[in-house]
Amino acid sequence: MILTGKDLFNRQRTAKGKLLVIAAVVALFPVIIWPQSVPQARQIMERIYQQDSSRDRVVRATMDAVDAKGKVRHKRFVMYKQGPPGNSKTLLRFTGPPEVRGVSLLSMNTQGTGERQWLYTPAVPRVRRIAPQERSRRLLGTDFTHEDLLERILDDYTYRIISDNEVLNGRRTFKIEARPVQPARSGFAFIYLWAAKDIPLVLYSESYDQRDRRVRASEAAQTENIAGIWVARRVTVTSLLEKTHTVLRIEEVRFNTGLRDDMFTLDALEKAEFQ
């Protein structure tokens, strides 16, 4: 079946599935050679998760948040990430406009301690831990949530292949259903993912709530291989019930820059020296 991103976006809400926000996921290999038999869903997701061999990365990007009336709010940020998927630390620091400059989110997903998040707002100013029930809230009026910055590990979900013959924007894909092992830890009941067959990236996703409503959709575009790692330079996240969307554009990404451990601490969260 041949589909476009628009086709998937307009599907009836009775179809089960829900959106996973895909932020600039990367791959080690330019092309994947799959076995002649259809791979298992877990195997496909392992290739996506394990693609990134970098020690750290620095990303400079923008977000354009568009409300239901078409008003656009522009934001800029820098993201610092250290460690492999499932055992990483991420610092997101907004650099503009002035009213959000310095707002920072520290996310830690380290083995043995689970996921933790802290938000720093200069206007208060204080560091506040994000409670699990708050993770589904929007981040500074965008369609991205706090949970989107938490890097889940493979074992957080169960996977099954729904279809292995769908074409999305000219690329052959696997359609995979992902369900959280512990639903209380996720704002989504389940997610449909369209994983490319030729590169290890999720190109499109749909997220559904506990009432089987499709609440968000995410589309990755402008894929590019940078230093042997595949990156989606543009990610569009749409909140279907609110009729809003946010476009994330990556302006620069650098790998293996030698980020220091002391950047990812509560003390450093209040500082602006890493901008």
Backbone as CSV, one residue per row, in Angstrom:
resi,resn,N_x,N_y,N_z,CA_x,CA_y,CA_z,C_x,C_y,C_z
1,MET,0.847,-1.180,0.000,0.000,0.000,0.000,0.881,1.227,0.000
2,ILE,0.594,2.207,-0.881,1.396,3.414,-0.995,0.693,4.539,-0.242
3,LEU,1.413,5.148,0.696,0.859,6.204,1.514,1.774,7.406,1.502
4,THR,1.232,8.560,1.761,2.028,9.763,1.996,1.829,10.170,3.436
5,GLY,2.678,11.089,3.908,2.507,11.586,5.265,1.134,12.187,5.450
6,LYS,0.611,12.851,4.430,-0.719,13.460,4.520,-1.793,12.397,4.630
7,ASP,-1.605,11.282,3.876,-2.581,10.197,3.949,-2.680,9.663,5.370
8,LEU,-1.512,9.438,5.981,-1.501,8.900,7.322,-2.105,9.885,8.308
9,PHE,-1.809,11.152,8.101,-2.324,12.190,8.994,-3.848,12.225,8.976
10,ASN,-4.446,11.946,7.801,-5.891,12.064,7.648,-6.655,10.779,7.902
11,ARG,-5.973,9.751,8.369,-6.672,8.493,8.625,-7.753,8.675,9.688
12,GLN,-8.746,7.820,9.621,-9.833,7.908,10.589,-9.314,7.619,11.979
13,ARG,-9.874,8.287,12.969,-9.393,8.137,14.334,-9.783,6.808,14.949
14,THR,-10.632,6.032,14.261,-10.971,4.719,14.784,-9.829,3.736,14.616
15,ALA,-8.880,4.044,13.747,-7.719,3.177,13.611,-6.885,3.287,14.869
16,LYS,-6.348,2.165,15.323,-5.566,2.193,16.552,-4.131,2.600,16.259
17,GLY,-3.560,3.413,17.138,-2.170,3.805,16.994,-1.970,5.130,17.625
18,LYS,-0.751,5.529,17.868,-0.509,6.833,18.418,0.902,7.272,18.189
19,LEU,1.113,8.534,18.355,2.312,9.210,17.888,3.469,9.154,18.850
20,LEU,4.582,8.806,18.317,5.827,8.906,19.082,6.622,10.038,18.480
21,VAL,7.071,10.949,19.318,7.867,12.056,18.793,9.254,11.536,18.503
22,ILE,9.676,11.775,17.262,10.982,11.313,16.856,11.892,12.519,16.733
23,ALA,12.785,12.679,17.583,13.700,13.791,17.499,14.987,13.340,16.846
24,ALA,15.378,13.680,15.773,16.670,13.502,15.104,17.321,12.185,15.457
25,VAL,16.705,11.074,15.172,17.285,9.773,15.454,18.332,9.459,14.391
26,VAL,19.400,8.734,14.767,20.513,8.559,13.856,20.874,7.104,13.637
27,ALA,21.634,6.819,12.568,21.991,5.453,12.230,23.460,5.315,11.928
28,LEU,23.980,4.096,12.123,25.384,3.826,11.845,25.628,3.501,10.392
29,PHE,24.674,2.908,9.729,24.906,2.393,8.394,24.033,3.092,7.373
30,PRO,24.560,3.407,6.193,23.755,4.092,5.191,22.641,3.232,4.634
31,VAL,22.808,1.925,4.610,21.783,1.025,4.084,21.733,-0.214,4.971
32,ILE,20.533,-0.689,5.253,20.360,-1.920,6.018,20.039,-3.051,5.063
33,ILE,20.774,-4.139,5.158,20.476,-5.339,4.377,19.755,-6.312,5.297
34,TRP,18.438,-6.431,5.111,17.656,-7.300,5.978,17.765,-8.744,5.496
35,PRO,17.578,-9.700,6.410,17.487,-11.103,5.994,16.337,-11.277,5.016
36,GLN,16.380,-12.368,4.243,15.331,-12.597,3.257,13.974,-12.791,3.924
37,SER,13.956,-13.381,5.111,12.701,-13.499,5.843,12.409,-12.174,6.542
38,VAL,11.131,-11.946,6.835,10.748,-10.704,7.502,11.332,-10.686,8.915
39,PRO,12.066,-9.634,9.300,12.651,-9.581,10.634,11.585,-9.391,11.707
40,GLN,11.917,-9.729,12.925,11.016,-9.511,14.036,10.981,-8.025,14.383
41,ALA,9.849,-7.592,14.963,9.707,-6.182,15.312,10.801,-5.740,16.275
42,ARG,11.124,-6.578,17.236,12.181,-6.244,18.200,13.513,-6.049,17.489
43,GLN,13.795,-6.873,16.500,15.046,-6.762,15.750,15.127,-5.432,15.000
44,ILE,14.016,-5.009,14.425,13.991,-3.739,13.701,14.274,-2.581,14.655
45,MET,13.634,-2.594,15.805,13.814,-1.517,16.764,15.224,-1.520,17.362
46,GLU,15.799,-2.696,17.518,17.181,-2.766,18.015,18.134,-2.067,17.055
47,ARG,17.930,-2.251,15.749,18.794,-1.595,14.771,18.667,-0.080,14.847
48,ILE,17.464,0.395,15.113,17.255,1.832,15.229,17.899,2.373,16.495
49,TYR,17.693,1.684,17.603,18.238,2.139,18.876,19.762,2.065,18.916
50,GLN,20.327,1.026,18.309,21.762,0.782,18.424,22.582,1.449,17.337
51,GLN,21.930,2.254,16.499,22.625,2.861,15.378,23.654,3.904,15.802
52,ASP,23.436,4.554,16.909,24.242,5.705,17.295,25.407,5.266,18.177
53,SER,26.614,5.318,17.645,27.801,4.935,18.397,28.547,6.133,18.962
54,SER,27.989,7.331,18.818,28.687,8.525,19.286,28.713,8.578,20.811
55,ARG,29.743,9.213,21.340,29.855,9.394,22.793,28.992,10.546,23.273
56,ASP,28.854,11.562,22.429,28.018,12.703,22.786,27.644,13.452,21.516
57,ARG,26.736,14.430,21.676,26.345,15.258,20.542,25.895,16.628,21.038
58,VAL,26.038,17.617,20.162,25.536,18.966,20.416,24.649,19.340,19.241
59,VAL,23.414,19.764,19.527,22.448,20.100,18.490,21.968,21.532,18.704
60,ARG,22.034,22.330,17.655,21.438,23.673,17.667,20.229,23.631,16.753
61,ALA,19.089,24.077,17.270,17.851,23.907,16.515,16.852,25.010,16.854
62,THR,15.788,25.046,16.070,14.692,25.985,16.295,13.384,25.222,16.363
63,MET,12.396,25.846,17.014,11.044,25.315,17.041,10.091,26.424,16.622
64,ASP,9.208,26.129,15.684,8.135,27.039,15.317,6.825,26.404,15.759
65,ALA,6.236,26.961,16.831,4.983,26.446,17.362,3.822,27.230,16.757
66,VAL,2.893,26.520,16.104,1.777,27.137,15.396,0.488,26.774,16.120
67,ASP,-0.249,27.798,16.594,-1.477,27.516,17.329,-2.646,27.286,16.371
68,ALA,-3.845,27.060,16.927,-5.007,26.711,16.118,-5.434,27.847,15.191
69,LYS,-5.027,29.077,15.494,-5.369,30.222,14.661,-4.271,30.582,13.669
70,GLY,-3.200,29.792,13.676,-2.119,30.021,12.734,-1.016,30.939,13.238
71,LYS,-1.103,31.393,14.473,-0.061,32.252,15.036,1.185,31.433,15.330
72,VAL,2.336,31.951,14.928,3.600,31.229,15.061,4.438,31.846,16.173
73,ARG,4.966,30.994,17.032,5.901,31.420,18.073,7.220,30.695,17.842
74,HIS,8.279,31.477,17.705,9.592,30.943,17.342,10.464,30.804,18.590
75,LYS,11.144,29.676,18.699,12.059,29.434,19.820,13.350,28.822,19.305
76,ARG,14.433,29.098,20.016,15.744,28.537,19.685,16.289,27.809,20.911
77,PHE,17.026,26.742,20.658,17.607,26.017,21.785,18.873,25.285,21.367
78,VAL,19.629,24.880,22.387,20.795,24.018,22.200,20.578,22.779,23.058
79,MET,20.854,21.624,22.495,20.726,20.373,23.237,22.088,19.696,23.337
80,TYR,22.437,19.304,24.550,23.666,18.562,24.801,23.277,17.164,25.275
81,LYS,23.842,16.149,24.670,23.512,14.774,25.044,24.793,13.975,25.210
82,GLN,24.846,13.199,26.270,26.016,12.369,26.550,25.555,10.945,26.841
83,GLY,26.230,9.976,26.235,25.914,8.585,26.503,25.055,7.945,25.438
84,PRO,25.008,6.613,25.420,24.238,5.870,24.411,22.762,5.831,24.768
85,PRO,21.908,5.476,23.802,20.472,5.353,24.081,20.207,4.407,25.245
86,GLY,19.343,4.832,26.154,19.010,4.009,27.310,19.917,4.219,28.501
87,ASN,21.003,4.958,28.316,21.923,5.245,29.422,22.551,6.613,29.149
88,SER,21.706,7.630,29.120,22.161,8.932,28.643,21.723,10.063,29.566
89,LYS,22.349,11.227,29.337,22.006,12.464,30.027,21.807,13.533,28.951
90,THR,20.746,14.320,29.090,20.434,15.339,28.091,20.139,16.663,28.777
91,LEU,20.756,17.728,28.283,20.492,19.080,28.767,19.966,19.898,27.599
92,LEU,18.733,20.376,27.740,18.111,21.225,26.736,18.035,22.636,27.301
93,ARG,18.666,23.600,26.591,18.686,24.969,27.085,18.162,25.911,26.000
94,PHE,17.105,26.654,26.328,16.549,27.612,25.373,17.401,28.875,25.348
95,THR,17.669,29.361,24.128,18.510,30.536,23.950,17.739,31.746,23.430
96,GLY,16.484,31.589,23.089,15.681,32.705,22.611,14.280,32.227,22.304
97,PRO,13.363,33.199,22.251,13.506,34.650,22.437,13.775,35.005,23.903
98,PRO,13.928,36.300,24.221,14.329,36.709,25.575,13.455,36.159,26.690
99,GLU,12.143,36.020,26.459,11.256,35.579,27.536,11.468,34.126,27.953
100,VAL,12.131,33.327,27.126,12.396,31.936,27.506,13.891,31.639,27.596
101,ARG,14.717,32.633,27.327,16.169,32.422,27.365,16.596,31.946,28.757
102,GLY,17.342,30.840,28.784,17.831,30.295,30.033,16.977,29.188,30.615
103,VAL,15.735,29.057,30.161,14.912,27.932,30.614,15.598,26.638,30.184
104,SER,15.778,25.726,31.122,16.571,24.528,30.837,15.907,23.286,31.415
105,LEU,16.077,22.183,30.706,15.519,20.899,31.134,16.632,19.859,31.142
106,LEU,16.860,19.269,32.309,17.862,18.216,32.451,17.146,16.880,32.572
107,SER,17.475,15.952,31.670,16.871,14.617,31.661,17.960,13.582,31.832
108,MET,17.753,12.679,32.762,18.735,11.620,33.018,18.037,10.273,32.933
109,ASN,18.558,9.418,32.088,18.019,8.074,31.919,19.193,7.114,32.036
110,THR,19.581,6.850,33.268,20.771,6.051,33.520,20.392,4.700,34.090
111,GLN,21.172,3.699,33.748,20.888,2.339,34.172,20.919,2.255,35.696
112,GLY,19.887,1.613,36.236,19.826,1.402,37.674,19.088,2.485,38.434
113,THR,18.836,3.644,37.806,18.167,4.734,38.516,16.874,5.168,37.842
114,GLY,16.604,4.702,36.631,15.394,5.098,35.931,15.487,6.501,35.369
115,GLU,14.324,7.056,34.971,14.316,8.376,34.347,14.040,9.447,35.395
116,ARG,14.770,10.559,35.274,14.572,11.710,36.157,14.696,12.974,35.323
117,GLN,13.913,13.995,35.698,13.941,15.266,34.980,13.827,16.436,35.950
118,TRP,14.541,17.529,35.610,14.473,18.751,36.391,14.347,19.931,35.429
119,LEU,13.539,20.908,35.807,13.321,22.098,34.996,13.821,23.318,35.757
120,TYR,14.578,24.170,35.063,15.044,25.423,35.645,14.418,26.586,34.886
121,THR,13.798,27.502,35.619,13.212,28.696,35.014,13.847,29.931,35.664
122,PRO,14.591,30.734,34.903,15.266,31.909,35.456,14.326,32.906,36.118
123,ALA,13.080,32.986,35.653,12.145,33.966,36.194,11.819,33.695,37.652
124,VAL,11.951,32.443,38.127,11.547,32.142,39.500,12.562,32.613,40.547
125,PRO,13.867,32.328,40.489,14.517,31.233,39.766,14.703,30.037,40.708
126,ARG,14.508,28.868,40.175,14.710,27.658,40.972,14.718,26.439,40.073
127,VAL,15.238,25.349,40.608,15.237,24.063,39.926,14.107,23.224,40.508
128,ARG,13.267,22.695,39.661,12.128,21.902,40.113,12.129,20.543,39.437
129,ARG,11.958,19.502,40.220,11.897,18.160,39.639,10.545,17.945,38.975
130,ILE,10.557,17.339,37.791,9.332,17.050,37.044,8.759,15.722,37.536
131,ALA,7.535,15.760,38.046,6.890,14.538,38.509,6.441,13.696,37.319
132,PRO,6.360,12.381,37.476,5.961,11.512,36.354,4.647,11.922,35.709
133,GLN,3.688,12.370,36.499,2.392,12.744,35.934,2.447,14.046,35.149
134,GLU,3.551,14.792,35.254,3.701,16.046,34.528,4.380,15.873,33.178
135,ARG,4.894,14.692,32.908,5.730,14.505,31.724,4.967,14.621,30.415
136,SER,3.656,14.490,30.457,2.868,14.610,29.231,2.482,16.059,28.930
137,ARG,2.877,16.993,29.795,2.553,18.397,29.574,3.439,18.996,28.486
138,ARG,2.929,20.017,27.833,3.666,20.681,26.767,4.866,21.445,27.320
139,LEU,5.898,21.494,26.502,7.113,22.204,26.880,7.083,23.605,26.284
140,LEU,6.887,24.623,27.142,6.906,26.031,26.744,5.967,26.330,25.567
141,GLY,4.782,25.766,25.604,3.791,26.073,24.584,3.993,25.401,23.247
142,THR,4.947,24.481,23.149,5.157,23.744,21.906,4.352,22.447,21.955
143,ASP,4.383,21.677,20.878,3.714,20.379,20.852,4.607,19.263,21.376
144,PHE,5.826,19.599,21.757,6.714,18.640,22.390,6.426,18.611,23.884
145,THR,6.583,17.458,24.491,6.330,17.305,25.917,7.630,16.990,26.647
146,HIS,7.558,17.039,27.982,8.727,16.665,28.776,9.123,15.213,28.497
147,GLU,8.116,14.382,28.288,8.379,12.964,28.037,9.176,12.753,26.755
148,ASP,9.006,13.643,25.788,9.727,13.505,24.525,11.230,13.576,24.714
149,LEU,11.665,14.230,25.775,13.091,14.369,26.040,13.643,13.201,26.839
150,LEU,12.764,12.301,27.276,13.211,11.107,27.977,13.458,10.004,26.960
151,GLU,14.650,9.492,26.938,15.016,8.489,25.943,14.678,7.105,26.476
152,ARG,13.630,6.531,25.972,13.206,5.218,26.436,14.167,4.124,25.967
153,ILE,14.241,3.063,26.747,15.037,1.915,26.347,14.130,0.892,25.681
154,LEU,14.729,-0.036,24.985,13.962,-1.024,24.234,12.993,-1.793,25.121
155,ASP,13.433,-2.146,26.318,12.617,-2.980,27.184,11.424,-2.249,27.774
156,ASP,11.304,-0.938,27.526,10.139,-0.196,28.017,8.887,-0.498,27.209
157,TYR,9.054,-1.136,26.035,7.929,-1.392,25.140,7.941,-2.839,24.658
158,THR,6.769,-3.310,24.272,6.670,-4.539,23.495,6.326,-4.126,22.063
159,TYR,6.761,-4.942,21.082,6.616,-4.554,19.685,6.015,-5.695,18.874
160,ARG,5.238,-5.318,17.851,4.785,-6.310,16.884,4.609,-5.625,15.528
161,ILE,4.867,-6.386,14.475,4.742,-5.859,13.115,3.283,-5.907,12.684
162,ILE,2.770,-4.758,12.244,1.406,-4.678,11.719,1.401,-4.916,10.208
163,SER,2.402,-4.378,9.525,2.505,-4.515,8.075,3.971,-4.369,7.674
164,ASP,4.361,-5.077,6.608,5.740,-4.946,6.121,5.786,-4.505,4.658
165,ASN,4.683,-3.922,4.163,4.657,-3.567,2.732,4.093,-2.169,2.476
166,GLU,4.194,-1.262,3.454,3.699,0.089,3.248,4.809,0.994,2.728
167,VAL,4.424,1.926,1.848,5.385,2.872,1.279,5.002,4.268,1.740
168,LEU,5.955,4.972,2.316,5.720,6.310,2.846,6.685,7.279,2.182
169,ASN,6.121,8.238,1.440,6.946,9.240,0.742,8.063,8.596,-0.083
170,GLY,7.704,7.498,-0.773,8.666,6.847,-1.651,9.573,5.836,-0.977
171,ARG,9.461,5.657,0.330,10.313,4.708,1.055,9.484,3.540,1.561
172,ARG,10.003,2.346,1.399,9.362,1.153,1.948,9.558,1.136,3.455
173,THR,8.512,0.766,4.177,8.573,0.813,5.634,7.937,-0.408,6.272
174,PHE,8.310,-0.645,7.527,7.604,-1.565,8.406,6.690,-0.723,9.294
175,LYS,5.444,-1.164,9.439,4.552,-0.537,10.407,4.571,-1.384,11.672
176,ILE,4.954,-0.753,12.780,5.166,-1.468,14.034,4.302,-0.854,15.127
177,GLU,3.686,-1.715,15.928,2.949,-1.248,17.098,3.850,-1.376,18.319
178,ALA,3.951,-0.302,19.108,4.725,-0.315,20.345,3.798,-0.019,21.510
179,ARG,3.818,-0.878,22.526,3.002,-0.685,23.714,3.891,-0.631,24.949
180,PRO,3.677,0.362,25.821,4.509,0.458,27.025,4.285,-0.724,27.957
181,VAL,5.377,-1.249,28.488,5.271,-2.353,29.434,4.586,-1.879,30.717
182,GLN,4.874,-0.649,31.126,4.240,-0.045,32.291,3.454,1.191,31.832
183,PRO,2.194,1.027,31.485,1.410,2.135,30.927,1.384,3.384,31.805
184,ALA,1.495,3.219,33.113,1.430,4.370,34.011,2.619,5.309,33.827
185,ARG,3.695,4.813,33.230,4.888,5.630,33.036,4.863,6.382,31.713
186,SER,3.825,6.183,30.921,3.751,6.836,29.616,2.429,7.576,29.476
187,GLY,2.468,8.688,28.742,1.244,9.420,28.462,0.450,8.827,27.324
188,PHE,0.976,7.783,26.685,0.342,7.175,25.528,0.009,5.716,25.798
189,ALA,-1.136,5.276,25.292,-1.538,3.877,25.466,-0.733,2.972,24.540
190,PHE,-0.546,3.410,23.289,0.277,2.678,22.339,0.624,3.592,21.182
191,ILE,1.569,3.148,20.368,2.128,3.970,19.298,2.273,3.120,18.051
192,TYR,1.970,3.689,16.902,2.289,3.075,15.618,3.518,3.782,15.056
193,LEU,4.468,2.991,14.606,5.708,3.518,14.046,5.887,3.022,12.620
194,TRP,6.304,3.891,11.721,6.659,3.500,10.367,8.180,3.596,10.248
195,ALA,8.845,2.448,10.298,10.302,2.393,10.278,10.792,2.121,8.866
196,ALA,11.695,2.953,8.380,12.231,2.786,7.025,12.996,1.472,6.917
197,LYS,12.931,0.858,5.731,13.663,-0.377,5.499,15.101,-0.126,5.052
198,ASP,15.359,1.026,4.410,16.689,1.265,3.850,17.615,1.995,4.800
199,ILE,17.066,2.722,5.768,17.893,3.390,6.774,17.246,3.185,8.140
200,PRO,18.011,3.161,9.209,17.437,2.897,10.536,16.853,4.154,11.167
201,LEU,15.723,4.587,10.653,15.004,5.748,11.178,13.510,5.475,11.197
202,VAL,12.824,6.038,12.177,11.373,6.065,12.175,10.951,7.312,11.422
203,LEU,10.191,7.139,10.336,9.813,8.255,9.477,8.491,8.896,9.881
204,TYR,7.631,8.123,10.512,6.322,8.645,10.882,5.805,7.858,12.074
205,SER,4.998,8.501,12.906,4.427,7.803,14.057,3.095,8.416,14.425
206,GLU,2.261,7.618,15.056,0.966,8.052,15.567,0.838,7.563,17.008
207,SER,0.402,8.449,17.895,0.248,8.103,19.310,-1.218,8.155,19.694
208,TYR,-1.652,7.202,20.495,-3.055,7.074,20.883,-3.186,7.071,22.408
209,ASP,-4.298,7.623,22.878,-4.526,7.679,24.317,-5.310,6.459,24.787
210,GLN,-5.688,6.483,26.069,-6.367,5.328,26.659,-7.754,5.110,26.070
211,ARG,-8.298,6.112,25.390,-9.618,5.980,24.760,-9.482,5.648,23.270
212,ASP,-8.318,5.234,22.854,-8.034,4.874,21.464,-8.166,6.055,20.512
213,ARG,-8.009,7.259,21.029,-8.023,8.439,20.179,-6.615,8.740,19.692
214,ARG,-6.499,9.058,18.405,-5.200,9.457,17.863,-4.956,10.901,18.286
215,VAL,-4.005,11.110,19.171,-3.827,12.434,19.756,-2.638,13.196,19.170
216,ARG,-1.648,12.484,18.664,-0.504,13.175,18.067,0.020,12.409,16.868
217,ALA,0.649,13.154,15.974,1.321,12.563,14.821,2.676,13.233,14.676
218,SER,3.652,12.475,14.240,5.007,13.003,14.083,5.587,12.524,12.762
219,GLU,6.213,13.439,12.029,6.810,13.090,10.745,8.238,13.618,10.678
220,ALA,9.165,12.732,10.353,10.574,13.095,10.207,10.897,13.273,8.731
221,ALA,11.629,14.329,8.403,11.942,14.633,7.011,13.353,15.186,6.905
222,GLN,13.780,15.392,5.658,15.118,15.910,5.367,16.185,15.054,6.050
223,THR,16.100,13.748,5.792,17.066,12.825,6.383,18.433,13.007,5.735
224,GLU,19.457,12.908,6.544,20.814,13.161,6.056,21.804,12.316,6.852
225,ASN,22.800,11.793,6.161,23.852,11.037,6.828,24.990,11.988,7.184
226,ILE,25.240,12.149,8.465,26.283,13.042,8.960,27.300,12.213,9.718
227,ALA,28.504,12.162,9.200,29.588,11.410,9.833,29.185,9.958,10.083
228,GLY,28.451,9.370,9.125,28.048,7.977,9.246,26.800,7.753,10.085
229,ILE,26.160,8.832,10.512,24.971,8.736,11.347,23.818,9.445,10.652
230,TRP,22.673,8.777,10.552,21.509,9.359,9.892,20.763,10.283,10.844
231,VAL,20.417,11.444,10.338,19.723,12.458,11.140,18.508,12.954,10.366
232,ALA,17.395,13.169,11.061,16.235,13.845,10.472,16.347,15.320,10.847
233,ARG,16.599,16.168,9.869,16.820,17.587,10.164,15.516,18.345,10.430
234,ARG,14.391,17.757,10.077,13.106,18.401,10.360,12.135,17.378,10.914
235,VAL,11.515,17.730,12.035,10.510,16.867,12.662,9.284,17.721,12.938
236,THR,8.131,17.298,12.431,6.878,18.018,12.655,5.987,17.203,13.575
237,VAL,5.597,17.811,14.684,4.726,17.154,15.662,3.383,17.878,15.670
238,THR,2.306,17.123,15.507,0.967,17.692,15.447,0.108,17.155,16.578
239,SER,-0.511,18.066,17.328,-1.489,17.691,18.353,-2.865,17.733,17.699
240,LEU,-3.418,16.567,17.450,-4.601,16.477,16.609,-5.859,17.025,17.278
241,LEU,-5.996,16.836,18.571,-7.201,17.315,19.239,-7.180,18.832,19.388
242,GLU,-5.999,19.389,19.637,-5.873,20.837,19.798,-5.701,21.566,18.474
243,LYS,-5.412,20.825,17.412,-5.195,21.375,16.076,-4.028,22.373,16.058
244,THR,-2.949,21.995,16.706,-1.721,22.788,16.707,-0.581,21.907,16.219
245,HIS,0.510,22.518,15.823,1.680,21.740,15.437,2.955,22.543,15.665
246,THR,4.058,21.828,15.790,5.369,22.435,15.993,6.360,21.808,15.032
247,VAL,7.136,22.652,14.381,8.161,22.185,13.444,9.534,22.415,14.079
248,LEU,10.269,21.338,14.262,11.629,21.408,14.783,12.598,21.304,13.611
249,ARG,13.523,22.252,13.519,14.525,22.248,12.454,15.923,22.251,13.073
250,ILE,16.706,21.267,12.706,18.084,21.180,13.199,18.983,22.002,12.288
251,GLU,19.654,22.979,12.861,20.552,23.830,12.088,21.968,23.288,12.092
252,GLU,22.361,22.679,13.200,23.729,22.154,13.316,23.737,20.984,14.279
253,VAL,24.476,19.945,13.942,24.666,18.822,14.844,26.117,18.381,14.768
254,ARG,26.727,18.196,15.938,28.119,17.766,16.026,28.209,16.578,16.979
255,PHE,29.023,15.601,16.602,29.193,14.401,17.407,30.590,14.349,18.015
256,ASN,30.675,13.658,19.172,31.954,13.389,19.831,32.757,14.677,20.066
257,THR,32.116,15.607,20.756,32.749,16.902,21.023,33.500,16.929,22.344
258,GLY,33.376,15.876,23.140,34.074,15.837,24.422,33.342,16.570,25.534
259,LEU,32.023,16.430,25.605,31.251,17.089,26.656,31.680,16.594,28.038
260,ARG,31.732,17.512,28.991,32.167,17.182,30.342,31.003,16.645,31.176
261,ASP,31.309,15.761,32.114,30.281,15.200,32.986,29.602,16.266,33.833
262,ASP,30.369,17.309,34.238,29.803,18.312,35.144,28.802,19.236,34.467
263,MET,28.597,19.085,33.151,27.545,19.837,32.480,26.163,19.314,32.849
264,PHE,26.096,18.049,33.263,24.813,17.393,33.480,24.556,17.216,34.978
265,THR,24.581,18.330,35.695,24.317,18.336,37.128,23.295,19.412,37.444
266,LEU,22.712,19.340,38.655,21.720,20.335,39.048,22.365,21.714,39.214
267,ASP,23.614,21.738,39.654,24.306,23.022,39.780,24.490,23.673,38.414
268,ALA,24.891,22.867,37.424,25.120,23.410,36.079,23.823,23.813,35.403
269,LEU,22.708,23.259,35.863,21.424,23.546,35.232,21.073,25.033,35.319
270,GLU,21.538,25.710,36.367,21.229,27.107,36.575,22.190,28.048,35.857
271,LYS,23.230,27.497,35.246,24.240,28.327,34.612,24.012,28.396,33.120
272,ALA,24.556,29.432,32.491,24.387,29.626,31.056,25.707,29.529,30.309
273,GLU,26.725,29.021,30.962,28.053,29.065,30.369,28.214,28.146,29.164
274,PHE,27.300,27.195,28.947,27.472,26.244,27.869,26.718,26.638,26.615
275,GLN,26.164,27.818,26.591,25.406,28.231,25.409,26.329,28.578,24.273
